[in-house]
Amino acid sequence: MAKANTYDAIVIGSGMTGGWAAKELCEKGLKTLVLERGRDVKHGDYPTANMAPWEFKHRMLKTREVKENYPIQSTNYAFSEATKHFYVNDKENLYTHPEGKPFRWIRGYQVGGRSLIWGRQCYRWSALDFEANAREGIGVDWPIRYRDIEPWYAYVEKFIGISGQAESLPQLPDSVFLPPMQMNCVERELKKGLEENWPDRRLTMSRVTNLTQAHNGRGACQYRNLCERGCPYGAYFCSNSSTLPAAEKTGNLTLRPHSIVHSIIYDEQKDRVTGVRVLDAESGDMIEFQSRIIFCCASTLGTTWLLLHSATPRFSEGLANSSEVLGHYLMDHHKLVGAQGGYPGFEDQVDRGHRPCGIHIPRFRNLREQHPDFLRGYGIWGGAYRAGTNRPTNTPGFGAAFKEEITKPGPWGVMLYAYGECLPHHDNKAELNDAVKDKWGLPTLTISAEFRENELTMRKDMQEQCVEILEATGSTSVQPWEDVNIPGFSVHEMGTARMGKDPKTSVLNGFNQCHDIPNLFITDGSCMASSAYQNPSLTYMALTARACNYAVEQLNRMEL
């Protein structure tokens, strides 16, 4: 074995939280090694970013090769011929689930991880969200409150840039905003109608990390709506265009792709982690790296796998798992339910460009009065659109008259869809499967999760409210819709190494520090004690920045 390399800090993963950990630790003077199991991707190394639809060999259609090699990944909204290089090959990256309990594990193994293909929605959680578990006796109480993370939200927002509209809602605190993107004519009518019918409800623009003006050296959005291909302008936040370049600028970053972290090394005498074992994906060699602190940022299920696979005689059920909750309480948001309709009266108006976000109606359930049938709440997203040149794919006709007709804008339509909170349950879990090995001979995960009665009951209200809102605000021929919703499909998996006050019932304390091992930190989605309804990425990033600040303070005091 080659001689081990020594750093101040090791960060496992280079995605949303890994990039932030790299930036913060490097800027605070720590020599930091970032380990990424996939290939390197430099900002701008986006081969399909500027390709037209007709330049793709298969015209963006799903081929037999896609169906065979990407049966799970290809169900993601952003997967296409233009983006498949940012997704894993399902045949080479196995996992299992019990019969009758499907789970869709969407993954991107490359530098930048899923920050290259995420939906870019960024919302703060509220005091209501951090207090919900304690108030209702669900799961474990969060060891922090909104006031603890509020300054870190602001810190992150100022760096990444979030476009949005301030609304002064207690259930959805305002961020530090760049100017919002603009609603179209029908969406403005929806807003007016909604707030006239329900004064306690608000319709606002989605809050997204698509820049409406140049920010921190990155260019403004060009309204192409091709974000998932990678943005050559840096107009949306990803590790590749933002945090990793900031870390590299310090001179303290070592980024190592093709590095599969096999296990974390634990010294029982010191009661500390001392480094990691890495399987080099190109050479097949096993290499050890040493450090003073380690940050796990490998995604919820990636970190879960790593801690379970790093079991020791003391921690026989997984590293830092004296509580035996590691792998349990897996959550994801439930979606794929809503309503749609037409909207007459604006045939003389068209919408220009391809705005990369929609509208949002923040949570209005269980704020002051408790709904009799379910706990927590949901948000509604959507938008108004005018049918355009995509109509020939499903419009009958031929000849000169047909060609002339399809060049004209079609009718206006409106779509609303909801995302709902998922409660934590002990038997929603992920565990090692030694019977099924991956291409490296390592055990895989078995993931067992399902949505329960509270989520299923909530979905009925989600659909009913989408219908009611559209009918009350001028839509015609309103139709409810619902599709099969499978855990994992929102790509918001979280909760398997949760934060908590009691080491007997949680893995992490209020600074994302393992109760059992003080120099081991976990800041990806596995740290979450509840799911709220909001997209969680902004909270992950804020928690990461906060944890890095704490870890460096502890190092400076010689307490780690």
C-alpha positions as CSV (number, residue, x, y, z in Angstrom):
1,M,0.0,0.0,0.0
2,A,1.2,3.4,-0.9
3,K,2.2,5.8,1.9
4,A,-0.8,7.5,3.4
5,N,-1.4,11.2,2.6
6,T,-2.2,13.6,5.4
7,Y,-4.6,16.6,5.3
8,D,-6.3,18.8,7.9
9,A,-9.8,17.8,6.6
10,I,-11.3,15.2,4.3
11,V,-14.7,15.9,2.6
12,I,-16.4,12.9,1.1
13,G,-18.5,14.0,-1.8
14,S,-18.4,17.1,-4.1
15,G,-22.1,17.9,-4.6
16,M,-24.3,20.4,-2.9
17,T,-22.9,20.0,0.6
18,G,-19.5,18.7,-0.3
19,G,-18.8,21.8,-2.3
20,W,-19.8,24.0,0.6
21,A,-17.7,22.1,3.0
22,A,-14.7,22.4,0.7
23,K,-15.2,26.2,0.3
24,E,-15.6,26.8,4.0
25,L,-12.8,24.6,5.3
26,C,-10.4,25.8,2.6
27,E,-11.2,29.5,3.2
28,K,-10.6,28.9,6.9
29,G,-7.1,27.7,6.2
30,L,-7.4,23.9,6.3
31,K,-5.6,21.8,3.8
32,T,-8.6,19.9,2.5
33,L,-9.0,16.7,0.4
34,V,-12.3,16.3,-1.5
35,L,-13.0,12.8,-2.6
36,E,-15.5,12.2,-5.4
37,R,-16.2,8.6,-6.6
38,G,-17.1,9.7,-10.1
39,R,-15.2,11.5,-13.0
40,D,-14.0,15.1,-13.0
41,V,-16.3,17.8,-14.5
42,K,-14.9,21.3,-14.8
43,H,-17.2,24.3,-15.0
44,G,-17.9,24.7,-18.7
45,D,-17.3,21.0,-19.5
46,Y,-20.9,20.6,-20.5
47,P,-20.9,19.0,-23.9
48,T,-24.6,19.3,-24.8
49,A,-25.2,22.8,-23.2
50,N,-25.6,24.6,-26.6
51,M,-26.8,21.7,-28.8
52,A,-30.1,22.1,-30.7
53,P,-32.7,19.3,-30.6
54,W,-31.9,18.2,-34.1
55,E,-28.2,17.8,-33.3
56,F,-28.9,14.8,-31.1
57,K,-28.6,11.4,-32.8
58,H,-31.9,10.1,-31.3
59,R,-33.8,13.4,-31.2
60,M,-34.1,13.2,-27.4
61,L,-36.1,10.0,-27.6
62,K,-35.6,7.1,-25.2
63,T,-33.7,4.3,-26.9
64,R,-33.4,0.6,-26.1
65,E,-30.0,1.4,-24.6
66,V,-31.6,3.9,-22.2
67,K,-34.3,1.5,-21.2
68,E,-31.8,-1.2,-20.5
69,N,-29.1,0.8,-18.7
70,Y,-31.1,3.7,-17.2
71,P,-34.5,2.3,-16.2
72,I,-34.5,4.2,-12.9
73,Q,-32.5,7.3,-13.8
74,S,-34.6,7.9,-17.0
75,T,-37.7,8.4,-14.9
76,N,-36.2,11.7,-13.5
77,Y,-37.6,14.9,-15.0
78,A,-34.2,16.1,-16.1
79,F,-33.0,12.9,-17.8
80,S,-32.7,12.9,-21.5
81,E,-30.2,12.2,-24.3
82,A,-28.8,15.6,-23.4
83,T,-28.1,14.8,-19.8
84,K,-27.6,11.1,-19.4
85,H,-23.9,11.5,-18.9
86,F,-24.7,13.2,-15.5
87,Y,-26.6,10.1,-14.3
88,V,-25.4,6.7,-13.1
89,N,-25.8,3.5,-15.2
90,D,-28.4,1.5,-13.2
91,K,-27.0,-1.8,-14.3
92,E,-23.6,-0.9,-12.9
93,N,-25.0,0.7,-9.7
94,L,-27.2,-1.8,-8.1
95,Y,-29.5,-1.6,-5.1
96,T,-32.6,-3.6,-4.1
97,H,-35.9,-3.0,-2.4
98,P,-38.6,-5.4,-1.0
99,E,-41.3,-6.6,-3.4
100,G,-44.1,-4.2,-3.5
101,K,-42.1,-1.3,-2.0
102,P,-40.3,0.3,-5.0
103,F,-37.8,3.1,-4.4
104,R,-36.3,5.3,-7.1
105,W,-32.7,6.2,-6.2
106,I,-31.6,9.0,-8.6
107,R,-27.8,9.5,-8.6
108,G,-25.1,11.5,-10.4
109,Y,-21.5,10.3,-9.8
110,Q,-19.2,13.1,-11.0
111,V,-17.6,16.2,-9.6
112,G,-20.5,18.4,-8.7
113,G,-22.8,15.4,-8.1
114,R,-26.5,16.2,-8.3
115,S,-25.9,19.9,-8.0
116,L,-25.5,19.8,-11.8
117,I,-29.1,18.4,-12.3
118,W,-31.1,19.7,-9.4
119,G,-34.3,21.7,-9.6
120,R,-32.6,24.8,-8.1
121,Q,-35.6,25.7,-5.8
122,C,-34.4,27.3,-2.6
123,Y,-36.6,28.0,0.4
124,R,-35.9,28.6,4.1
125,W,-37.5,26.5,6.7
126,S,-39.5,28.3,9.3
127,A,-39.7,28.3,13.1
128,L,-42.8,26.1,12.6
129,D,-40.8,23.5,10.8
130,F,-38.1,23.2,13.4
131,E,-40.6,23.0,16.3
132,A,-43.1,20.6,14.7
133,N,-41.6,17.3,16.0
134,A,-41.6,18.5,19.6
135,R,-45.0,20.0,19.3
136,E,-46.6,16.9,18.0
137,G,-44.5,14.2,19.6
138,I,-43.3,12.9,16.2
139,G,-39.7,11.5,15.8
140,V,-37.2,13.5,17.9
141,D,-37.0,17.2,18.6
142,W,-34.6,19.2,16.5
143,P,-31.6,20.3,18.6
144,I,-31.7,23.7,16.8
145,R,-34.3,26.3,16.1
146,Y,-34.8,28.8,13.2
147,R,-32.9,31.5,15.1
148,D,-29.8,29.2,15.2
149,I,-29.7,28.7,11.4
150,E,-31.2,32.1,10.2
151,P,-27.8,33.9,9.9
152,W,-26.4,30.9,8.0
153,Y,-29.3,31.0,5.6
154,A,-28.4,34.6,4.9
155,Y,-24.7,33.8,4.6
156,V,-25.3,31.1,2.0
157,E,-27.9,33.1,0.1
158,K,-25.5,36.1,-0.4
159,F,-23.0,33.7,-2.0
160,I,-25.2,31.6,-4.2
161,G,-27.8,34.2,-5.3
162,I,-31.5,33.5,-5.1
163,S,-34.1,35.3,-7.2
164,G,-37.4,35.7,-5.5
165,Q,-40.1,38.0,-4.1
166,A,-40.3,39.0,-0.4
167,E,-43.7,38.1,1.1
168,S,-43.3,38.4,4.9
169,L,-44.9,35.0,5.6
170,P,-44.0,33.4,8.9
171,Q,-44.3,29.9,7.4
172,L,-41.9,30.7,4.6
173,P,-39.3,33.3,5.8
174,D,-37.9,35.6,3.2
175,S,-34.3,35.1,1.9
176,V,-31.7,37.6,0.8
177,F,-33.1,38.0,-2.7
178,L,-32.0,39.1,-6.2
179,P,-34.9,40.5,-8.3
180,P,-37.6,37.8,-9.0
181,M,-38.4,36.4,-12.4
182,Q,-41.7,37.7,-13.7
183,M,-45.1,36.2,-13.9
184,N,-46.9,36.0,-17.3
185,C,-50.3,37.6,-17.9
186,V,-52.3,34.6,-16.8
187,E,-50.3,34.0,-13.7
188,R,-50.9,37.5,-12.6
189,E,-54.6,36.9,-12.9
190,L,-54.3,33.7,-10.9
191,K,-52.5,35.6,-8.2
192,K,-55.2,38.3,-8.1
193,G,-58.0,35.7,-8.0
194,L,-56.3,33.5,-5.3
195,E,-55.7,36.4,-2.9
196,E,-59.2,37.8,-3.5
197,N,-60.8,34.4,-2.6
198,W,-58.3,33.5,0.1
199,P,-56.7,36.5,1.7
200,D,-54.5,34.2,3.9
201,R,-53.0,32.6,0.8
202,R,-50.3,34.0,-1.4
203,L,-49.1,33.3,-4.9
204,T,-45.5,34.2,-5.5
205,M,-42.6,33.4,-7.9
206,S,-40.6,30.3,-7.2
207,R,-37.4,31.1,-5.3
208,V,-34.5,29.7,-7.4
209,T,-30.8,30.0,-7.7
210,N,-31.1,31.1,-11.3
211,L,-29.5,34.6,-11.4
212,T,-31.6,37.5,-12.7
213,Q,-28.4,39.6,-12.7
214,A,-24.7,38.9,-12.7
215,H,-23.6,37.8,-9.2
216,N,-20.2,36.8,-7.7
217,G,-18.6,36.4,-11.1
218,R,-21.4,34.4,-12.6
219,G,-23.5,35.5,-15.5
220,A,-27.2,36.2,-15.5
221,C,-29.8,33.6,-16.7
222,Q,-30.4,33.6,-20.5
223,Y,-33.9,32.1,-20.1
224,R,-33.1,29.0,-22.1
225,N,-34.4,26.5,-19.5
226,L,-31.6,24.0,-20.3
227,C,-30.2,24.1,-16.8
228,E,-29.9,20.4,-16.4
229,R,-27.4,20.2,-19.2
230,G,-25.0,22.4,-17.2
231,C,-24.9,26.2,-17.6
232,P,-21.9,27.7,-19.4
233,Y,-22.8,31.1,-18.0
234,G,-22.8,29.9,-14.4
235,A,-26.3,31.3,-14.1
236,Y,-27.5,28.7,-11.6
237,F,-25.7,27.5,-8.5
238,C,-23.8,24.3,-8.7
239,S,-20.6,23.2,-7.0
240,N,-18.7,23.3,-10.3
241,S,-19.3,27.0,-11.0
242,S,-19.3,28.3,-7.4
243,T,-18.1,26.6,-4.3
244,L,-15.3,24.4,-5.7
245,P,-13.7,27.3,-7.6
246,A,-13.9,29.4,-4.4
247,A,-12.1,26.5,-2.6
248,E,-9.5,26.1,-5.3
249,K,-8.8,29.8,-5.2
250,T,-7.4,29.5,-1.7
251,G,-4.7,27.0,-2.7
252,N,-5.8,24.7,0.1
253,L,-7.9,22.3,-2.0
254,T,-7.0,18.9,-3.3
255,L,-9.8,17.4,-5.4
256,R,-9.5,13.7,-6.2
257,P,-12.1,12.2,-8.6
258,H,-12.4,8.4,-9.3
259,S,-12.1,7.9,-5.5
260,I,-14.6,5.4,-4.0
261,V,-14.5,5.8,-0.2
262,H,-14.5,2.2,1.0
263,S,-14.6,2.9,4.7
264,I,-13.8,5.5,7.4
265,I,-10.9,4.6,9.7
266,Y,-11.7,4.7,13.4
267,D,-9.1,4.6,16.2
268,E,-10.7,3.1,19.3
269,Q,-7.9,4.2,21.6
270,K,-8.2,7.8,20.5
271,D,-11.9,7.6,20.0
272,R,-11.5,9.5,16.8
273,V,-11.7,8.9,13.1
274,T,-8.2,9.2,11.6
275,G,-8.8,8.9,7.9
276,V,-10.4,6.9,5.0
277,R,-9.7,4.0,2.8
278,V,-10.2,4.8,-0.9
279,L,-10.7,2.4,-3.8
280,D,-9.2,4.1,-6.8
281,A,-11.8,3.5,-9.5
282,E,-9.2,3.6,-12.3
283,S,-6.3,1.5,-10.9
284,G,-8.2,-0.6,-8.4
285,D,-5.7,0.2,-5.7
286,M,-6.7,0.7,-2.1
287,I,-5.2,3.9,-0.7
288,E,-5.4,5.5,2.8
289,F,-5.7,9.2,3.5
290,Q,-5.4,10.7,7.0
291,S,-7.0,13.9,8.4
292,R,-7.9,15.6,11.6
293,I,-11.6,15.9,10.8
294,I,-13.9,14.3,8.3
295,F,-17.1,15.7,6.7
296,C,-19.5,13.1,5.2
297,C,-21.3,14.8,2.3
298,A,-21.9,11.8,0.1
299,S,-25.7,12.2,-0.1
300,T,-28.2,10.6,2.4
301,L,-28.0,7.1,1.1
302,G,-24.3,7.3,0.2
303,T,-23.4,8.4,3.7
304,T,-25.6,5.7,5.2
305,W,-23.9,3.0,3.1
306,L,-20.5,4.3,4.1
307,L,-21.2,4.4,7.9
308,L,-22.7,1.0,7.8
309,H,-19.8,-0.4,5.8
310,S,-17.3,1.2,8.3
311,A,-18.5,-0.9,11.2
312,T,-15.9,-1.7,13.9
313,P,-15.9,-3.9,17.0
314,R,-17.2,-1.0,19.1
315,F,-19.7,0.1,16.5
316,S,-20.8,-3.3,15.1
317,E,-24.0,-1.9,13.6
318,G,-22.3,1.0,11.8
319,L,-19.8,3.7,12.6
320,A,-21.0,6.2,15.2
321,N,-24.2,4.2,15.6
322,S,-24.5,3.5,19.3
323,S,-28.1,4.8,19.0
324,E,-28.9,2.1,16.4
325,V,-31.0,4.6,14.4
326,L,-28.5,4.9,11.5
327,G,-30.3,4.0,8.3
328,H,-33.8,4.4,9.8
329,Y,-36.3,7.2,9.5
330,L,-35.8,7.7,5.7
331,M,-38.0,10.4,4.3
332,D,-38.8,12.0,0.9
333,H,-41.4,14.4,-0.3
334,H,-44.5,13.1,-2.0
335,K,-45.7,14.7,-5.2
336,L,-47.3,13.9,-8.6
337,V,-50.8,15.1,-7.7
338,G,-52.6,18.3,-8.8
339,A,-55.0,19.7,-11.4
340,Q,-54.9,21.4,-14.8
341,G,-57.3,23.5,-16.9
342,G,-57.6,26.0,-19.7
343,Y,-57.6,29.8,-19.3
344,P,-59.5,31.9,-21.9
345,G,-59.3,35.6,-22.6
346,F,-55.6,36.2,-23.3
347,E,-55.4,35.0,-26.9
348,D,-53.8,38.3,-27.9
349,Q,-50.8,37.8,-25.6
350,V,-47.8,35.5,-25.8
351,D,-44.9,34.8,-23.4
352,R,-41.4,35.1,-24.6
353,G,-38.4,33.1,-23.6
354,H,-38.1,29.9,-21.5
355,R,-38.3,30.9,-17.9
356,P,-36.6,28.1,-15.8
357,C,-39.1,28.2,-12.9
358,G,-42.8,28.6,-12.1
359,I,-45.1,30.0,-9.5
360,H,-45.5,28.9,-5.9
361,I,-48.3,28.9,-3.3
362,P,-46.7,28.5,0.1
363,R,-48.1,26.2,2.7
364,F,-51.5,27.2,4.1
365,R,-52.6,24.1,5.9
366,N,-52.1,23.5,9.7
367,L,-50.7,27.0,10.4
368,R,-53.2,28.3,12.9
369,E,-55.9,25.6,12.8
370,Q,-55.3,21.9,12.7
371,H,-56.8,20.0,9.8
372,P,-58.8,17.1,11.2
373,D,-57.4,14.4,8.9
374,F,-53.6,15.0,8.7
375,L,-50.5,16.6,10.2
376,R,-48.1,19.1,8.6
377,G,-48.6,20.6,5.2
378,Y,-47.7,21.0,1.6
379,G,-46.9,23.7,-1.0
380,I,-48.3,24.1,-4.5
381,W,-46.2,24.9,-7.6
382,G,-47.1,25.3,-11.3
383,G,-47.5,27.8,-14.0
384,A,-49.5,29.1,-16.9
385,Y,-48.3,28.4,-20.5
386,R,-49.4,28.8,-24.0
387,A,-49.3,25.8,-26.3
388,G,-46.8,26.3,-29.0
389,T,-44.8,24.4,-31.6
390,N,-44.9,21.2,-29.7
391,R,-48.6,20.8,-30.8
392,P,-47.8,18.9,-34.0
393,T,-46.7,15.9,-31.9
394,N,-50.3,15.3,-30.9
395,T,-52.4,17.4,-33.4
396,P,-53.9,15.6,-36.4
397,G,-53.7,17.1,-39.8
398,F,-51.5,17.6,-42.9
399,G,-51.0,20.0,-45.8
400,A,-50.4,23.8,-46.2
401,A,-53.4,24.8,-44.0
402,F,-52.2,22.5,-41.2
403,K,-48.6,23.9,-41.4
404,E,-50.0,27.5,-41.3
405,E,-52.2,26.7,-38.3
406,I,-49.5,25.1,-36.1
407,T,-47.3,28.2,-36.5
408,K,-49.8,30.2,-34.5
409,P,-49.8,30.1,-30.6
410,G,-52.3,27.6,-29.1
411,P,-54.6,28.2,-26.2
412,W,-53.5,29.1,-22.6
413,G,-53.4,26.4,-20.0
414,V,-52.6,26.2,-16.3
415,M,-51.0,23.4,-14.3
416,L,-50.8,23.1,-10.5
417,Y,-49.0,20.4,-8.6
418,A,-48.2,19.9,-4.9
419,Y,-45.3,18.6,-2.8
420,G,-46.1,17.3,0.7
421,E,-44.2,16.7,3.9
422,C,-43.4,13.1,4.9
423,L,-43.3,12.0,8.5
424,P,-40.3,9.9,9.9
425,H,-40.9,6.2,10.5
426,H,-38.4,3.8,12.0
427,D,-39.1,1.1,9.4
428,N,-38.5,3.4,6.4
429,K,-34.9,2.3,6.2
430,A,-31.8,1.5,4.3
431,E,-29.4,-1.4,5.2
432,L,-26.5,-3.3,3.7
433,N,-27.1,-6.2,1.4
434,D,-24.1,-8.5,1.4
435,A,-25.8,-10.9,-1.0
436,V,-25.8,-8.4,-3.9
437,K,-22.4,-6.9,-4.7
438,D,-21.6,-4.0,-6.9
439,K,-19.0,-4.0,-9.7
440,W,-16.2,-3.5,-7.1
441,G,-17.3,-6.4,-5.0
442,L,-18.8,-4.2,-2.3
443,P,-22.2,-4.8,-0.7
444,T,-25.1,-2.8,-1.9
445,L,-28.1,-1.2,-0.2
446,T,-31.6,-2.6,0.3
447,I,-34.0,0.4,0.7
448,S,-37.4,-0.2,2.2
449,A,-39.7,2.8,2.3
450,E,-43.3,3.7,1.7
451,F,-45.6,6.6,2.2
452,R,-48.1,6.1,5.1
453,E,-51.6,7.1,6.0
454,N,-50.8,10.7,6.8
455,E,-49.2,11.3,3.4
456,L,-52.0,9.5,1.6
457,T,-54.7,11.5,3.4
458,M,-52.8,14.7,2.7
459,R,-52.7,13.9,-1.0
460,K,-56.5,14.0,-1.2
461,D,-56.5,17.5,0.1
462,M,-53.6,18.5,-2.2
463,Q,-55.6,17.5,-5.2
464,E,-58.9,19.0,-4.0
465,Q,-57.3,22.3,-3.3
466,C,-55.6,22.5,-6.7
467,V,-59.0,21.9,-8.3
468,E,-60.7,24.5,-6.1
469,I,-58.0,27.1,-6.7
470,L,-58.2,26.7,-10.5
471,E,-62.0,26.8,-10.6
472,A,-62.1,29.9,-8.3
473,T,-59.6,31.8,-10.3
474,G,-61.0,31.5,-13.8
475,S,-59.8,28.2,-15.3
476,T,-62.1,26.2,-17.5
477,S,-62.4,22.4,-18.0
478,V,-60.5,21.8,-14.8
479,Q,-59.3,18.2,-14.5
480,P,-57.7,16.6,-11.4
481,W,-54.7,14.3,-11.9
482,E,-52.6,12.0,-9.9
483,D,-49.8,9.6,-10.8
484,V,-48.1,6.8,-8.9
485,N,-45.7,8.4,-6.4
486,I,-42.7,6.3,-5.4
487,P,-40.4,7.3,-2.5
488,G,-37.1,8.6,-3.8
489,F,-38.7,10.2,-6.9
490,S,-38.6,13.7,-5.4
491,V,-34.8,13.2,-5.0
492,H,-35.2,14.7,-1.5
493,E,-34.2,11.6,0.5
494,M,-33.2,12.5,4.0
495,G,-33.2,11.5,7.7
496,T,-31.1,8.3,8.1
497,A,-28.4,9.8,10.5
498,R,-30.6,12.4,12.1
499,M,-29.8,15.2,14.4
500,G,-31.1,15.2,18.0
501,K,-30.5,16.2,21.6
502,D,-30.2,12.7,23.0
503,P,-27.3,10.4,21.8
504,K,-29.6,7.4,22.5
505,T,-32.0,8.4,19.8
506,S,-29.9,10.3,17.3
507,V,-26.6,10.2,15.5
508,L,-25.7,13.9,15.4
509,N,-25.9,16.9,17.8
510,G,-26.9,20.4,16.9
511,F,-23.7,21.2,15.0
512,N,-23.9,18.0,12.7
513,Q,-21.2,16.4,14.9
514,C,-21.5,12.8,15.7
515,H,-22.4,12.2,19.3
516,D,-20.1,9.1,19.4
517,I,-17.1,10.5,17.5
518,P,-16.4,14.3,17.9
519,N,-14.3,14.8,14.8
520,L,-16.8,13.2,12.4
521,F,-19.4,15.5,10.9
522,I,-22.4,14.7,8.6
523,T,-24.1,17.6,6.7
524,D,-25.9,16.0,3.8
525,G,-29.6,15.1,3.9
526,S,-29.1,12.2,6.2
527,C,-28.8,14.7,9.1
528,M,-32.5,15.8,8.9
529,A,-34.9,15.1,11.8
530,S,-38.0,16.0,9.7
531,S,-38.7,16.9,6.1
532,A,-41.0,20.0,6.2
533,Y,-42.6,20.7,2.8
534,Q,-39.9,23.0,1.3
535,N,-37.1,21.8,-1.0
536,P,-34.3,21.0,1.5
537,S,-31.1,22.0,-0.4
538,L,-30.8,25.5,1.1
539,T,-31.1,24.0,4.6
540,Y,-28.4,21.5,3.8
541,M,-26.0,24.2,2.6
542,A,-26.7,26.5,5.7
543,L,-26.2,23.6,8.1
544,T,-22.9,22.7,6.3
545,A,-21.5,26.3,6.6
546,R,-22.5,26.4,10.2
547,A,-20.9,23.0,11.0
548,C,-17.7,23.9,9.3
549,N,-17.5,27.1,11.3
550,Y,-18.0,25.1,14.5
551,A,-15.5,22.4,13.5
552,V,-12.7,24.9,12.8
553,E,-13.4,26.7,16.1
554,Q,-13.2,23.3,17.9
555,L,-9.9,22.5,16.1
556,N,-8.4,25.8,17.1
557,R,-9.3,25.1,20.7
558,M,-7.7,21.7,20.5
559,E,-11.0,20.1,21.4
560,L,-11.1,17.6,18.5
